[in-house]
Amino acid sequence: MEQSPESPVVKVLEPQKTSWVALGGLIVVLLVVAGGAYYLSSTMPSTESIEAQVQALETQGDSTEPEAIEADLAAQSPEKFEEDFDAAFAELDASLAE
């Protein structure tokens, strides 16, 4: 009996084919991330609005005494409060409408 030397088996790797499903999924994910970034950037409040709110908070006292709270409330007229309240809701409605 003759024994033949075993020939080494060499596997030839074939180039991998790009999966179109995976590529399409990647594109969809990138579009969703880009859309989310655009949405968040468009709904951020303006710096003027933030600065006005900070300034309004700085003018208030930080005391929890009832007299100090009443003085803060008296310093802001009901009309001004309603204007600020309506402006805040108008800004919210505008951001939700986009």
N, C-alpha and C positions, 0 to 999 in steps of 0.2 A: 504494500500500500504506500502510495505516495502521498505525502502531505504537501499540499501546496501552501506556500506562505500566504498568509492572509494579506490581502491588499488593503491598505488603509482607506477607510471610507471618508471621503471629503464631501461635506454638505456645502453646496453652493447656495449662498443666501441670495434670494431674489429681492430686488428693491421693493420696499413697502409701498403699497398704493395708498395715496391719501384718501382718507374717508371723507366723502363730501358731506356726510351727515355731521361729523365732528366739526368740520370747517364751518358749516352753516350754523351749528350751535354756538360756536365761538363768536361768529359775527353777530348773532342775535344777542348774546350776552354783552358784547361790547356796545351795541346800540342801546340796550337797556341802561347800561351804566352811564353812557353819554347823555341819554335823555333824562335820567335822574339828576345828573350834575347840572344840566341846563335848568330843570325845574327848580331845584334848590337855589340856584343862583338868581333866578327870577323872582322867587318869593321872599328873599331876604329883605328885611325892613331897611329903609334908606337911613343913611347916617344922620341926616337932619332930624328924622323922627326919633332916633335913639338919643341924640344929643338933647332934644327938647324934653324927652322923658327924664333923662338924667338931671337936667337943670331943674325940672319941676320937683324931683325928689330931693335935690340938695337944698331947696328953699324950705322944705318942711322940717319941723323939729323932730328930734328923735326921742322925745320924752313920751312915756306912756301914761302920764298924768292926764286925767280927763280935761283939765283946764287947757293944757297944751294941745290936745287933740281938737278941742272946740275952737281954739285960736287958729289952728291950721285949716279947719273947715270954714271958719268965717273969712279967712284970707282968700279963699277961692269961692267966687260967686257961683250960684247954681247954674247960671247961664254958661259960664266958662266950663263948668264940669260937663254939662250936656253937650257943648260943642266938642270938647275933647272926646267924650264918649261916642258921639255920632261920627266923628272923624276916624276913630279907631275901628268902628264897625264898617265904615265906608272903605277903609283900607283893607280890612279883612275880606269884604265882599269882592273888591277889585282883584285881590290876589287869588281868590277861589274861582273867579270867573275866567281867568287866563288858562 
